[in-house]
């Protein structure tokens, strides 16, 4: 909750000579979070008439409203400019949806991305909770589609990472295809042979090793059985409108 009360910043800086614009998305996503100005409508107004060849989007956000994050991501995708996103601190939850919508994602090595299932607060009887659960599953499908366009692995593997509420370092995000560059250069260290299951403490570490190795060898992903999904409640929530 401390992250959700951070001051928001959606400054828009213009270099007309180079036709490059810089957009800062700091703080919670969506107007429902402590008067946040990081709404899809605010960002649409800022960039809709921008005659830019490149828009640099700097992100430091704990997330927020799922639908606002999807809308912002689609606004960026549909702009004629090349969109380059930079994770300045963290791009969590709905903010990660915005980050992966860019044509290129840059993460300095001391930054993180977090992906998870949608969650909300609810009050009511069993029927109300059953409907809310059904709605959340639909939202999960929508959010997973945002990551799937970049994710190098299988749908079942992405589902497991979302179930686990996964925090990714820059190198891990690059290994999964959710980011393109660690800082200014990509440098992925050699990893151990995947055949030794005991070398990896959890599902995410195993996948990082798998896809880092594939990228180094330029090999296509191989199908591999994955563990059954685990249930996990998210600590950060996505506000439903």
KAURNOR-V408386 format. One record per backbone hydrogen bond with DSSP energy under -0.5 kcal/mol. CO is the residue of the C=O (numbers start at 1). NH is the residue of the N-H. E is the energy in kcal/mol with one decimal. If there is no record, write none. Layout:
# KAURNOR-V408386
CO | NH | E
CO | NH | E
This chain:
# KAURNOR-V408386
1 | 5 | -0.8
2 | 5 | -0.8
3 | 6 | -1.3
9 | 26 | -2.5
11 | 24 | -2.5
13 | 22 | -3.0
14 | 16 | -0.6
15 | 19 | -1.2
15 | 20 | -1.8
19 | 53 | -3.1
19 | 54 | -1.6
20 | 15 | -2.2
21 | 56 | -3.3
22 | 13 | -3.1
23 | 25 | -0.6
23 | 58 | -3.1
24 | 26 | -0.7
25 | 60 | -2.1
26 | 9 | -1.9
29 | 65 | -2.5
30 | 33 | -1.5
31 | 35 | -0.7
32 | 34 | -0.9
33 | 36 | -1.2
37 | 39 | -2.2
38 | 30 | -2.0
39 | 43 | -2.1
40 | 44 | -2.6
41 | 45 | -2.2
42 | 46 | -1.4
43 | 47 | -1.9
44 | 48 | -2.2
47 | 50 | -1.4
49 | 51 | -0.5
50 | 52 | -1.7
53 | 82 | -2.7
54 | 21 | -2.5
55 | 57 | -0.6
55 | 84 | -2.4
56 | 23 | -3.3
56 | 58 | -0.6
57 | 86 | -3.1
58 | 25 | -3.5
59 | 88 | -2.4
59 | 89 | -1.0
60 | 27 | -2.4
61 | 92 | -2.2
63 | 29 | -2.0
65 | 69 | -2.1
66 | 70 | -2.2
67 | 71 | -2.5
68 | 72 | -2.7
69 | 73 | -2.3
70 | 74 | -2.2
71 | 75 | -2.3
72 | 76 | -2.3
73 | 77 | -2.3
74 | 78 | -2.1
75 | 79 | -0.5
76 | 79 | -1.1
82 | 55 | -2.7
82 | 84 | -0.6
83 | 85 | -0.5
83 | 103 | -1.7
83 | 104 | -1.5
84 | 57 | -3.0
85 | 106 | -3.0
86 | 59 | -3.0
86 | 88 | -0.9
87 | 108 | -0.6
89 | 112 | -2.0
90 | 61 | -2.9
91 | 114 | -1.9
92 | 95 | -2.3
93 | 96 | -1.0
93 | 97 | -1.0
94 | 98 | -1.3
95 | 99 | -2.1
96 | 100 | -2.3
97 | 101 | -0.5
98 | 101 | -0.9
99 | 102 | -1.5
104 | 85 | -2.7
105 | 180 | -2.6
105 | 181 | -1.9
106 | 87 | -2.2
107 | 183 | -1.1
108 | 111 | -1.9
111 | 170 | -0.6
112 | 91 | -1.9
113 | 168 | -3.9
114 | 93 | -1.6
115 | 166 | -1.3
119 | 238 | -1.4
125 | 129 | -2.1
126 | 130 | -2.5
127 | 131 | -2.2
128 | 132 | -2.4
129 | 133 | -2.5
130 | 134 | -2.0
131 | 135 | -2.6
132 | 136 | -2.6
133 | 137 | -1.9
134 | 138 | -1.6
135 | 139 | -2.2
136 | 140 | -2.6
137 | 141 | -1.7
138 | 142 | -1.8
139 | 143 | -2.8
140 | 144 | -2.7
141 | 145 | -1.4
142 | 146 | -0.9
143 | 146 | -0.7
143 | 147 | -1.2
144 | 148 | -2.6
145 | 149 | -1.0
147 | 150 | -1.9
147 | 151 | -2.6
154 | 158 | -2.1
155 | 159 | -2.7
156 | 160 | -1.7
157 | 161 | -2.0
158 | 162 | -2.3
159 | 163 | -2.5
160 | 164 | -2.0
161 | 166 | -0.9
162 | 117 | -0.9
162 | 165 | -1.3
166 | 115 | -2.2
166 | 168 | -0.5
168 | 113 | -2.3
169 | 173 | -2.5
170 | 174 | -2.2
171 | 175 | -2.2
172 | 176 | -1.7
173 | 177 | -0.5
173 | 178 | -1.8
173 | 179 | -1.2
174 | 177 | -1.1
176 | 152 | -2.1
181 | 107 | -3.0
181 | 183 | -0.8
182 | 185 | -1.3
185 | 187 | -0.6
187 | 189 | -0.5
193 | 196 | -1.2
195 | 197 | -1.2
196 | 199 | -1.6
197 | 200 | -1.4
202 | 206 | -1.7
203 | 207 | -2.1
204 | 208 | -2.6
205 | 209 | -2.1
206 | 210 | -2.2
207 | 211 | -2.7
208 | 212 | -2.2
209 | 213 | -1.9
210 | 214 | -1.6
211 | 215 | -2.1
212 | 216 | -2.1
213 | 217 | -1.9
214 | 218 | -0.7
214 | 219 | -2.3
215 | 218 | -0.6
237 | 239 | -0.5
239 | 66 | -0.5
